[in-house]
């Protein structure tokens, strides 16, 4: 249910009441579509979910393999996300022609224009040395996107 932003809690009543007070200050309620999707997700056969979990594990392993092939790149293994968050600060201060990479914002724009791959700056998540790369895509597109990223980074001097 990526993107629906629905959560729930199973806890003792005291903790649940405290969480309800906090949550009530942030949102007014989940929309009807999200509620219906949650009901289906919680009452349906879990085999498709388990298969998708296996697929996302495969995708995570593949993108980590490809990210680790990038020189001077550090990347932690994500536990439950569908994106990696590599530190690419080695490339800050480098250039390709008129493109100068000063920070993660510049790097994301460079990758968008040079490699035609969309990434998200780590600054948006409180980590200005990283970029976010999603692996919520087909294995073929992951391979192609990472190939383009590696080629673009190799051009930076």
Order of alpha helices (4+ residues) and beta strands (2+ residues): alpha-alpha-alpha-beta-beta-beta-alpha-beta-beta-alpha
